[in-house]
């Protein structure tokens, strides 16, 4: 079943974006692609995605993941509840743990398994949806101190 979610993919690799443009629209209502994180904040404001799939490296010579962590912090600073799934070809356990500790919802290593990637994004959407519903639900209490009319 196709999700109503909107996914924002930020990856500088044209081949990766092309593959995701073929895969993700079969499962999600809207998929937007950015080749650079430079317009990330304005795109998030306009699109209001349910999840961001964020590459970790945008400079060819670097593969430390620090660029992705920088942009993760920027997203979380402006949109703390927005789930971010980190995406990299240079994955290691230390980088994944660091990304999760710093606010990422999950971490996917390239090359990815299609079913696992889709499931990861759906889970991120689901957890975001549950968090927003929790915030909207009014907190009521049935505990009364006293039996007078005003207290009831």
N, C-alpha and C positions, 0 to 999 in steps of 0.2 A: 504494500500500500504506500502511495506517495505521501510524504510529509508536507505540511503546509509551511514548513520552515524556509527561511532565507539564509543562504550560506554566502559568506564573503571569503574568497580565496585570494591570498596575497603571495604570489610566487613570481620570481623573475625569469624562470625557465619557460620558454614558449611551448616546448613539448609537454611539460607537466601540465600547463594550463589547458592545452588542447585535449589531453587525455581526460582531465577532470571535466572539461566542457562536454565531453561525450558521456561520461559516467554519471555525474551528479544530478543533472536535470531529470533523469529517470526516477529519482528518489526524493527530490526536494522541489518545492514550488518555484523558487527563484535562486539562481546561482550567478553571482557577479564575480568578475575576475579583475585583479589589479596586478600589474607587472612590477610595481614599485610601491613601497609603503608611504611615499611622499604625500599622497592624497588620502591616506588611510582615515584620518580623523573626520574629514569632510564627507567621505563616502559612508562611514559608519553613521554619521548624523542623518544623511539623506536616506540611506537604505534601511537603517535600523535592523541589521541582520540578527538572526538568532544565534549564530555561531560564526567565529572567524577561524579559518584554517590558515595559519601563518607560517610561512617558510622561515627558517632560522638564519639563512645566509643570503645576502643580496649583493655582495661584492665577490667577484670571481676568485680573488687571491686569498680570501678569508673563509675559513670553515669552522670557526670557534663556536658559533651560535650566539655570540654576543650581540649581533645586530638584531636577531630575533628576540632576545631577552630585553633589549632596549625597547623595541616596539611593543612587546608584551606589557612592559611597565607603562608605556604611554597609553595603551588601550585601557588598562586597569585603572590608571589615574583618572581618566575621563569617563569610563564606563565600567565601574567595578563589578557589576553583575553579568557583564557580557562574557560568555564562555569563549575561551581561546584554545584551540587545539594546535599544538606546535607540530611542524612538519619539516623533516630534514633528511638528507642523504648521509649526513655525517653524524649519525646518532650513536651515542654511547650512554650507558646507564647513568653516569654522573651528570651528564647534560640533561637527561630526562628528569632525574630527581630534582635537579636545580630548577628546571622550568616549572615543575609541579609545585615546588615549594614557593616559587615566586608568583603563583597565581594561575598557571595554565590548568585547563581542565583535563587534558590528556596529551599524549605524545605519539606521533606516528612516524615510522621510519620509511624512507623511500629506498627501494621500490616497495610499494604497498600492496597489500592484499585488498582487492576491491571490496569484498564483503566486510572485512574488518574495518576499513576506512568508513564505509557507509554506516556501519553499526556504531562506530565511535562518534560520528557526527550526530546520529540520531540520539544517542545517549546524552551527548552534550546539550542538544536541544531540549530533551526531556527534563534534564536536571535544571536547566534554566527556567523552563515552564513551571516546574514545581516550586522553585524559589520565588517566582513572581506571584504565584497564586498564594503562597504562604504570607507574603507581605500584604496582599489585598484582603485576606480573610480577617474580619473583625474579631478581636479577642473578647469573648464574653465569659462571664463567670456566673455561676448559679449559687454561689455562696453568699448568704445574707447574714449580716450581724444584726440581730434584732428582729422583731416581728411586726413592727409598726408599718402602717400604710406607706409612709415615705421610703422606708427601706425596701419594700417590695417593688 
